[in-house]
Amino acid sequence: MRSPAPAAPAPVRVSDALAVAVWTATVFGFLEGVALSVSRLFPAVLAPYKVSLHALWIAPALDLPLFLLAAAGLLPLLGVIGRWRGARPLLITHGVFVFLGTVTVVTAPAVIHPIAATLLSLGVTAAWCRGLSGTERRLTDFLRRRLLWIPALLLAAWAGVAVYDKAREMWLFRHLPPAEADAPNVLLIVLDTVRRDSVGRPAERSLTPNLDRIAAGGVRFENAWVTSSWSLASQASILTGRYPHEHGADWPDFRLDDRYPTLAEFFSRRGYVTGAFSGNAAWVTPEYLGRGFLRFNAYLLEDLLRRTVHGRKLDRLLGEVGYHAAGRGKKAPTLNAEFLAFLDDYRSRPFFAYLCYMDVNQAFHDRRLNPGFRRRATRQEVIEAYEGGMRALDAEIARLFSELDRRRLLDRTLVVITSDHGESFGAEADDHDPPDHGTSLY
């Protein structure tokens, strides 16, 4: 008597694939967020450590739609595979998403070669499938019945990070020493990538009438030099009063030497509340320059999204089609609003505030790198975009000063305005080659 043929495995239901995709995206996305958060402790060249703890929920939130798209593409293939004798499409479904999740986690710190990451992920996937074999249906049913846990988990992660940030700030505030009764406020404004010849021009050619008016009412230092031609090294010098070879926040280590106190530490020890508000999410960040600051706002949601594993890929793709991140970022109105909200939160204390405006840098990079449907920008058009960014920033600084004056703060605030470095448009623009900054002291 002929033995009956083995029963064909049940087809993978849409709800099965979606449940596996959603849960693996959430679990491995959270692990990705942990990997990115730990990487913040070990800054290295081009590593994606410039994130906040909000990566713990942002990474899974981005992975979710991407894994769901992968599930939609996988389902037709599973239908074909299910016809093969001995195939186990549900186990394959688990294997595919465990592999995708593992690759995501091990590549998050950007310290392992892609081939090594792939081989490691294949090994983890094989071990997982071997252990899961025979119980994949039970696990899938368990996950499907608990899909409503996912939004609750993401909400809990978001709330937990928000509560931690607030609790940390409150703890630091409560441990400040008393401040002197007549202590003046100190506002330090850094105009990122602003050339010396952008300010103080004759009135008919002025890009900065408001800054020129402010300077006329104070002290202007004509013979002042930055210590480096790029942001981190220069702004670390501004905050420490040390040269880059002393403070250490320069290539290749980037780490600010603990021996030298920052201005934020100096003022916090005297009872000041200290806040930093940065439009430069690449270098003027808490990972590098956060010592001593009660509050340090640098990142937009976009910055955090594009530093996740899959966000990096999307960011490169957007850059190729004329949507480069260098032309975007936090603008002066947002930065001003963050600073003013900080003042509202701590009215009882003198403040030291550090404002880094990136608007000029963003303006000319946007014209140069993001042509869109326009032709490639000429050098003159890039210069005009630079100057347009300078005029817009000048107007925003005037609005900030007007608001501080309305609050009756200017009379008791020492304001310092400077730049961290300039920008060369190349010899064709009567500058020096090479163009840009960071490789030349011209």
C-alpha positions in Angstrom: 0.0 0.0 0.0 1.4 3.4 -1.0 2.0 5.8 1.9 0.2 9.1 1.7 2.2 12.1 0.4 3.1 14.6 3.2 0.6 17.4 3.5 1.7 20.7 1.9 2.4 23.4 4.4 -0.3 25.9 5.0 0.2 29.1 3.0 1.5 32.2 4.9 -1.4 34.5 5.6 -1.1 38.2 5.0 -1.6 38.8 8.7 1.2 36.3 9.5 3.7 38.2 7.4 2.6 41.5 8.7 2.8 40.4 12.3 6.4 39.0 11.9 7.4 42.2 10.0 6.0 44.6 12.6 7.5 42.7 15.6 11.0 42.3 14.1 11.0 45.9 13.0 10.1 47.0 16.5 12.5 44.7 18.4 15.5 45.1 16.2 14.7 48.8 15.7 14.9 49.2 19.4 18.2 47.3 19.5 19.4 49.6 16.7 18.5 52.6 18.8 20.5 51.1 21.7 23.5 50.6 19.5 23.4 54.2 18.2 23.0 55.5 21.8 26.0 53.5 23.0 28.0 54.7 20.0 27.6 58.3 21.3 30.2 57.4 23.9 32.8 56.6 21.3 33.0 59.4 18.7 35.0 58.5 15.6 35.4 59.8 12.0 32.1 59.7 10.1 30.5 57.3 12.6 26.7 57.9 13.1 26.9 58.7 16.8 25.3 62.1 16.5 21.9 61.2 17.8 19.9 61.7 21.0 18.3 59.1 23.1 15.2 59.6 21.0 16.9 57.1 18.6 15.4 54.4 20.9 11.9 55.0 19.4 12.8 56.8 16.1 14.8 53.8 14.8 11.9 51.3 15.1 9.4 53.9 13.9 11.3 54.3 10.7 12.0 50.5 10.3 8.3 49.7 10.6 7.1 51.0 7.2 10.2 49.7 5.5 9.7 46.2 6.9 6.0 46.3 6.0 7.1 47.1 2.4 9.5 44.1 2.5 6.6 41.9 3.7 4.4 43.1 0.8 7.2 42.1 -1.6 7.9 38.8 0.1 4.3 37.5 0.1 4.2 36.7 -3.7 7.5 34.8 -3.4 6.2 32.8 -0.4 3.2 31.7 -2.6 5.7 30.2 -5.1 7.9 28.7 -2.4 4.9 27.1 -0.7 4.4 24.8 -3.7 7.9 23.3 -3.3 8.0 19.9 -1.5 9.3 20.3 2.0 9.3 24.1 1.9 8.3 25.9 5.1 7.3 29.4 4.1 6.4 30.6 7.5 9.8 29.6 8.9 11.4 31.3 5.9 9.3 34.5 6.7 10.8 34.5 10.2 14.3 34.0 8.8 14.0 36.8 6.3 13.0 39.4 8.8 15.5 38.2 11.5 18.2 38.6 8.9 17.1 42.1 8.0 16.9 43.0 11.6 20.2 41.6 12.5 21.9 43.4 9.6 20.3 46.6 10.8 21.7 46.2 14.3 25.2 45.1 13.5 25.7 47.9 10.9 24.3 50.7 13.2 27.6 51.7 14.7 29.3 51.7 11.2 32.3 49.9 12.5 32.0 46.5 10.7 32.5 45.8 7.0 29.2 45.1 5.1 30.4 41.6 4.0 31.3 40.7 7.6 27.9 42.1 8.7 26.1 39.9 6.2 28.0 36.8 7.2 27.4 37.4 10.9 23.7 38.1 10.2 23.3 34.9 8.2 24.8 32.9 11.1 22.4 34.5 13.6 19.5 33.8 11.3 20.5 30.2 10.8 20.8 29.7 14.5 17.4 31.4 15.1 15.6 29.3 12.5 17.1 26.1 13.8 15.8 26.9 17.3 12.4 28.0 16.1 11.8 25.1 13.7 8.5 23.4 14.6 7.2 26.2 16.7 7.0 29.0 14.1 3.2 28.8 13.9 2.8 29.1 17.7 5.1 32.1 17.8 3.4 33.8 14.8 0.0 33.4 16.4 1.4 34.9 19.6 2.8 37.9 17.8 -0.3 38.4 15.8 -2.6 38.5 18.8 -0.4 41.2 20.4 0.1 43.7 17.6 -1.6 46.4 19.6 1.4 46.3 21.9 3.5 47.9 19.2 2.1 51.5 19.4 2.1 51.2 23.2 5.8 50.2 23.2 6.8 53.1 20.9 4.8 55.6 22.9 6.4 54.3 26.1 9.9 54.6 24.6 9.1 58.2 23.5 7.7 59.1 26.9 10.5 57.5 28.8 13.2 59.4 26.9 11.2 62.7 27.3 10.9 62.1 31.0 14.5 61.2 31.4 15.6 64.4 29.6 13.4 66.6 31.7 14.4 64.8 35.0 18.1 65.2 34.1 17.7 68.9 33.5 15.8 69.4 36.7 18.4 67.5 38.7 21.2 69.6 37.3 19.2 72.8 38.0 18.5 71.9 41.6 22.2 71.3 42.2 23.3 74.7 40.9 25.0 76.9 43.5 23.5 80.3 44.3 24.2 83.1 41.8 25.3 86.6 42.7 22.4 89.0 42.9 23.8 91.4 40.2 25.3 88.7 37.9 24.9 89.8 34.3 23.5 87.5 31.6 25.9 86.4 28.9 24.8 85.6 25.3 27.4 84.2 22.9 26.3 84.2 19.3 28.3 82.2 16.7 27.6 82.8 13.0 28.7 79.6 11.3 30.7 80.0 8.1 30.4 83.8 8.0 33.3 85.5 6.3 34.9 88.6 7.7 34.0 90.7 4.6 30.3 89.8 5.1 29.9 92.4 7.9 30.9 96.0 8.2 30.5 96.8 4.5 29.7 100.4 3.3 26.0 101.2 3.9 25.0 100.9 0.2 26.5 97.4 0.0 25.7 96.2 3.5 24.5 92.7 4.0 24.1 93.2 7.7 22.7 96.6 8.6 21.3 95.3 12.0 24.6 93.6 13.0 26.5 96.8 12.0 24.2 98.9 14.1 24.7 96.5 17.1 28.5 96.7 16.6 28.4 100.5 16.4 26.8 100.5 19.9 29.5 98.3 21.4 33.1 97.2 20.8 34.3 95.8 17.5 37.5 93.7 17.4 39.1 94.2 14.0 42.2 92.0 14.7 40.6 88.8 15.8 41.4 85.3 14.4 39.7 81.9 14.7 42.0 79.0 15.7 40.9 76.7 12.9 39.1 76.6 9.5 36.3 74.2 10.5 33.5 74.3 13.1 34.3 71.8 15.8 37.9 72.8 16.4 37.1 76.5 16.2 34.0 76.4 18.4 35.8 74.2 21.0 38.4 77.0 21.2 35.7 79.6 21.7 34.3 77.6 24.5 37.6 76.7 26.2 40.0 79.6 25.3 42.5 76.9 24.1 44.1 76.1 20.8 43.0 72.8 19.1 46.2 71.0 19.9 45.4 71.7 23.6 41.6 71.1 23.8 41.8 68.0 21.5 38.4 68.4 19.7 40.1 68.1 16.3 41.0 65.4 13.8 41.3 62.6 14.4 40.0 62.1 18.0 37.4 64.9 18.4 37.3 64.5 22.1 37.4 67.6 24.3 40.1 67.3 26.9 38.7 67.2 30.5 41.6 69.3 31.8 40.1 72.5 30.3 36.8 73.8 31.6 34.3 75.1 29.1 32.5 78.4 29.4 29.3 76.5 30.3 31.1 74.8 33.2 32.6 78.1 34.3 29.2 79.8 34.5 27.3 76.8 35.9 29.7 76.8 38.8 28.6 80.4 39.5 24.9 79.6 39.5 24.0 80.4 35.9 21.6 78.3 33.9 23.4 77.3 30.7 21.8 76.6 27.3 23.2 75.8 23.9 21.0 76.1 20.8 22.7 74.9 17.6 21.8 74.8 13.9 24.9 72.8 13.2 23.8 69.2 13.8 27.1 67.9 12.4 29.7 69.3 14.8 28.1 71.6 17.3 26.4 68.9 19.2 26.2 67.6 22.8 28.4 64.6 22.0 31.3 67.1 21.4 30.6 70.3 23.2 27.9 69.5 25.7 30.0 69.7 28.9 28.4 72.0 31.5 25.2 72.8 29.6 21.9 72.4 31.4 20.1 72.2 28.0 21.7 71.5 24.6 19.3 71.6 21.6 20.9 70.6 18.3 18.8 68.0 16.5 15.7 68.1 14.4 13.6 65.0 13.9 15.1 64.8 10.4 18.6 64.7 11.7 17.8 61.7 13.9 15.9 59.9 11.1 18.7 60.2 8.6 21.3 58.8 11.0 19.5 55.5 11.5 20.7 52.6 9.3 17.9 52.8 6.7 17.8 56.6 7.1 21.4 56.8 5.9 20.5 54.9 2.7 17.5 57.2 2.1 19.6 60.2 2.8 22.2 59.2 0.1 19.4 58.6 -2.3 17.9 62.0 -1.7 21.3 63.6 -2.1 21.7 62.0 -5.5 18.4 63.5 -6.7 19.1 67.0 -5.5 17.8 67.0 -1.9 21.1 67.1 0.0 20.9 67.4 3.8 23.6 70.2 3.8 21.0 72.6 2.4 18.5 71.9 5.2 18.5 71.9 8.9 17.4 74.1 11.8 16.9 77.7 10.9 17.2 80.9 12.9 13.5 81.3 13.8 13.4 77.8 15.4 16.7 78.4 17.2 15.4 81.7 18.5 12.2 80.1 19.7 14.2 77.4 21.6 16.4 80.0 23.3 13.4 82.2 24.3 11.6 79.1 25.7 14.7 78.4 27.8 14.6 81.9 29.2 11.0 81.5 30.1 11.8 78.3 32.0 14.5 79.8 34.1 13.6 83.5 34.8 15.0 83.4 38.3 18.6 82.8 37.3 21.2 84.6 35.2 21.9 82.8 32.0 24.8 81.9 29.8 23.5 81.0 26.3 25.4 79.8 23.3 23.7 80.2 19.9 25.1 78.8 16.7 23.4 79.9 13.6 23.8 77.7 10.5 21.6 79.7 8.1 24.3 81.1 5.9 26.0 77.7 5.4 22.6 76.1 4.6 21.7 78.9 2.1 24.7 78.5 -0.2 24.9 74.7 0.2 21.2 74.5 -0.8 21.9 76.5 -4.0 25.1 74.5 -4.8 23.9 71.0 -4.0 20.2 71.1 -4.5 19.5 72.4 -8.0 16.2 70.6 -8.3 14.8 71.4 -11.7 17.3 74.3 -12.2 20.6 74.1 -13.9 23.7 73.6 -11.9 24.6 76.8 -10.0 27.4 79.0 -11.2 29.9 80.3 -8.7 28.3 83.7 -8.8 24.9 82.2 -8.0 26.3 80.4 -5.0 27.8 83.6 -3.8 24.5 85.4 -4.2 22.8 82.6 -2.2 25.4 83.1 0.5 24.7 86.8 0.6 21.0 86.2 0.7 21.4 83.9 3.6 23.5 86.6 5.3 20.7 89.2 4.9 18.1 86.8 6.2 20.1 85.9 9.2 20.8 89.6 10.0 17.0 90.2 10.0 16.4 87.2 12.4 19.1 88.4 14.8 17.4 91.9 14.8 14.1 90.2 15.7 15.8 88.3 18.5 17.3 91.5 19.9 14.0 93.3 19.7 12.4 90.5 21.7 15.2 90.6 24.3 14.7 94.3 24.5 11.0 93.9 25.0 11.7 91.6 27.9 14.1 94.2 29.3 17.0 91.8 29.2 19.5 93.6 26.9 20.5 96.2 29.5 21.8 93.4 31.8 23.2 91.1 29.1 26.7 90.9 27.8 26.4 89.9 24.1 29.3 88.6 22.1 28.9 88.0 18.3 31.5 86.2 16.3 32.0 83.6 13.5 33.7 80.3 13.7 35.4 80.4 10.3 34.9 81.7 6.7 34.3 80.2 3.3 36.3 80.3 0.1 34.6 80.5 -3.2 37.8 79.7 -5.1 40.3 81.7 -7.1 37.8 82.5 -9.8 35.9 84.5 -7.2 39.0 86.4 -6.2 39.4 84.1 -3.2 42.0 81.4 -2.7 42.0 77.8 -3.8 40.9 75.3 -2.6 37.3 76.4 -2.3 35.1 75.6 0.7 36.7 75.4 4.1 38.3 72.9 6.4 41.5 72.3 4.4 42.8 75.9 4.1 43.4 78.8 6.5 42.6 81.4 3.8 
